[in-house]
Amino acid sequence: MEWRERASEDVSDALRGVQAARHRENRRLRAVQDGMVAGGRAFAKEKGLDEKALVTRLQTAAKEALDAFDAPAAKPVVKTKAATKTRVTPQAKAAIEAVAHAPKKKPIVQEQVRDEPAAERLIKPKDDAWDDGH
């Protein structure tokens, strides 16, 4: 069996394991939800409260909690920097003005000379032994 096939099977097995774990966690969350609703209904019945209003309130609270939990993941995080105040001293202002009004200097261009590589110096321009394979 090729390594690619083994790797593919390993990945598939891992994915199936994750799916099974997620399935179990979903069935577990559903059981908690069902238990809370049943307990709320029983409490409302014992206390003579409006069962429908209590279940609606529980569902609304659960939805708000999930929305608050999911909100940071759904909204992109954009950090802004607070505006900062900069105080320019008279000395700094004078230096900036001096640079702004200074005559412009042309950059000095230096010619670069490349040394001939050592291998090129060792090979003669016409070397007969080089061409015939000796």
C-alpha positions, 0 to 999 in steps of 0.5 A: 500500500502506498504512503498516500493511500495510508495517509488518506485512510488515516485522515478519513479515520480521523475525520470520522472520529471527529464527526462521531465526537461532534455527534455525541456532543450535539446529542448531549447538548440536546439532552441538556436542553430538553431537560431544562425545558422539561424542568422549567415546565414542571416548575411553572406547573408547580408554582401556577405560572404560565408555562408557555410564557416561561418556555418562550422566555427560556428560548429567548434567553438561550438565543441571546446567550448563543448570539453573544457567544457567536458575536466575536467570531462573526465580527471582524476584529478591527483595532484602531489607535487612539488619536495622539497629540503631538507637541512641536517644540520651537527647536523641532519646528526650526529644524523642520523648516531648515531641512525644507528650505535647504538646497537639494543635493544630487545623490552621488552615483558610484560605479561598481566594478565586479571582479572576474571570478577565479574560475574564469581566470584559470581557464584559458580562452582556447584550451584544446584538452577541454573540448575533446573530453580528455 
